[in-house]
Amino acid sequence: MAEIVYLNGRFVPYEEARVPVEDRGNLFADGVYEVIRFYGGHPFAMQAHMERLARSAREIRLPEIDVAALAEAGLETVRKNGIGDGSLYVQVTRGPAPRSHAFPREPKPTVFMIARELARPSRSLVEQGVACITVPDIRWARCDIKSIGLLPNVLAKQQAVEAGAFEALFVRDGILTEGTSSNVFAVKGGKLVTHPEDGHVLPGITRRLILAIAREEGIGVEEEPLAAALDAVDELFISSTNVEVMAVVSVDGRPVGDGRPGPVTRRIQAQYDRLVERVRAGESIDGLIAPRAS
Ligand code: PDD
């Protein structure tokens, strides 16, 4: 349970953490966020997440964030709550101001962090793989920003849950872009195919780690749009901080490949597990992640 949360430079009991009702996060979803994984109390690729947070903040013209100080406070939030395997949620909004669309003259961002226990996905789920559905991608053209405006994602995920599926995959102009909170990879003829880093997807940290793993393993990668028809797709998987690497064995009720997690997916999962164990032992894996081009 989260007992102590971080709010605007202070550690406070959960029940005492208060944000003004006119916070722009509340009124306009005017803010950005990150989710950072912890294993055995150690952060997983935290630097990459903090850099992405700083970029998201810049892109929506929030005042500059002191990333190093925030990272330190994030670690402290995890420690104070005695979190072993868990995740840290970090949110920065443009802060409270009387409701008006334009920015307040002197914004005072609200910075909030909460840490919660979160177990790794169960062995049985990983071995079985998951079902997904497809939904129209009705989101905006800046999905590269990790905005807290997630209504299309929320609606799509709920649709998946109601269909008995694990995740909904967005389709834009016949292209499978990403999941509601995950990136998507296909395996075609032994090569990985994943959507390029553009405005239609979040540049996932897990995605970048998978690309690094693929390079090490000698698996070819094509950062190209993936046709939603899934022609000639042998395997499919999703990736995210929370779900890690998860095989997708059916889409809209149709099996992918032979309907079981495939060999390339399992190879990447095995290497990802090794990264998790390295982090659990106190090692940093940030050096593996290539910085983004822009
Ligand atoms: N979501 N795409 C979207 C739309 C996401 O929201 C996420 C992560 C990802 C995967 O990114 P990463 O590998 O950096 O976690 C892709 C987080 C976990 C969330 O919203 O809870």
Residues whose N, C-alpha, C, O or C-beta is under 5 A from the ligand:
A	BS01	PDD	V35 E178 G179 T180 S181 S182 N183 L202 P203 G204 I205 T206 R207 S239 S240 T241 N242
